[in-house]
Amino acid sequence: MVMNMKKTKAPLDWKNLSFEYNKTDCNIRYYWKDGKWSDGELVTDESVPLHMAAPCLHYGQEAFEGLKAFETKDGRAVVFRPVENSRRLQRSCERIFIPLISDEIFLDAVRRVVDANWKYLPPYGTGASMYIRPLVIGTGARVGLGPASEYLFVMFATPVGPYYKGGFKPVKALIVEEFDRAAPQGVGDCKVGGNYAAGLSGAQFGKDRGYPVVLYLDSREKRYIDEFSTSNFIAIRGNTYITPKSNSILPSITNDSLSVIARDLGMEVERRQVEASELASFDEVGAVGTAAVITPVNHIRFRERDYTFGDGENAGPAITRLYERLTRIQTGDYEDAHRWLYEVK
Ligand SMILES: Cc1ncc(COP(=O)(O)O)c(C=O)c1O
């Protein structure tokens, strides 16, 4: 009998994986030189050789993405909305002068990197998933400020557990006004490395005060809610799903998907400027993103005041319904009516 190699899994403790890098067999690389991208090449090397004068090292000419693959009950590998990540990477690249990576190249990378690391795709029902991290960097030597002459596009995949310990359990957040994450006309709406380096101080500021999550207001007026450091903000008021509209937040694919699901569930959806002064009127709050999925936020501290959402202990009913519907779609347990799953065959 021929064994199906794809079904043989690596001996990992799937239910206790953290959201960290876990070694897999290979990653895929494409090089941009002389005006075009190379054909991708699967490599086992986990390190990237770089010239010390590469612009990604000095000037942060770097963009990245994050998406997930899941195993379905019948053993298929499905990736959640990869074309959306490809389009967002294209927008990030355009903003910082990195040559376009076509959807075709992006999907080729997704397909090949998942297929080559199939044994690390967490088994259905474990709550773990395969996190896929595409990144593109400006390489080649250059000292003066300007775009690189060469680029490297890498995609790796790694099995991960929930982003916050405990998974779908409420967390406390702090609104940080001491640091800004993104400037009004900066790159807050792009997934580029510099945003995240700029967010480290704010994140540490929150952690030092006992808040695992920090929330930013708009940098210009400190009046409107922008987003959390690694996820979008959503609030539920009555039967309405409310999420900020802002030029300096990352357009989250999870948020977009949840807005569609909210409508499917008969909710109203409002995407508009959200005043921080509205906090007291919200029934439920969540942090949404690929890594966080929806993390319920039960407390927010803002200007010496504490705001509590739901019963303060458990995830509220609307966020629970949204979470369940999204995660069931992602693992193929609910009809994929919006055609969000991309199967790797
Ligand atoms: C700053 C920021 N906001 C929001 C998100 C959520 O976006 P997505 O749902 O596409 O993962 C992320 C994660 O990618 C992020 O880094």
The ligand as an SDF file (V2000), in Angstrom:
LIG
                    3D

 16 16  0  0  0  0  0  0  0  0999 V2000
   -1.2210   47.0940   12.5230 C   0  0  0  0  0  0  0  0  0  0  0  0
   -2.1150   45.9890   12.1130 C   0  0  0  0  0  0  0  0  0  0  0  0
   -3.4310   46.2190   12.0450 N   0  0  0  0  0  0  0  0  0  0  0  0
   -4.2930   45.2550   11.6780 C   0  0  0  0  0  0  0  0  0  0  0  0
   -3.8560   43.9930   11.3530 C   0  0  0  0  0  0  0  0  0  0  0  0
   -4.8420   42.9450   10.9280 C   0  0  0  0  0  0  0  0  0  0  0  0
   -4.8090   42.7400    9.5560 O   0  0  0  0  0  0  0  0  0  0  0  0
   -5.2330   41.3320    8.9510 P   0  0  0  0  0  0  0  0  0  0  0  0
   -6.6200   41.0640    9.4280 O   0  0  0  0  0  0  0  0  0  0  0  0
   -5.1780   41.5070    7.4820 O   0  0  0  0  0  0  0  0  0  0  0  0
   -4.2730   40.3530    9.4710 O   0  0  0  0  0  0  0  0  0  0  0  0
   -2.4910   43.6950   11.4200 C   0  0  0  0  0  0  0  0  0  0  0  0
   -1.9980   42.3570   11.0670 C   0  0  0  0  0  0  0  0  0  0  0  0
   -1.7340   42.0940    9.9390 O   0  0  0  0  0  0  0  0  0  0  0  0
   -1.6030   44.7170   11.7990 C   0  0  0  0  0  0  0  0  0  0  0  0
   -0.2960   44.4700   11.8650 O   0  0  0  0  0  0  0  0  0  0  0  0
  1  2  1  0
  2  3  1  0
  2 15  2  0
  3  4  2  0
  4  5  1  0
  5  6  1  0
  5 12  2  0
  6  7  1  0
  7  8  1  0
  8  9  2  0
  8 10  1  0
  8 11  1  0
 12 13  1  0
 12 15  1  0
 13 14  2  0
 15 16  1  0
M  END
$$$$
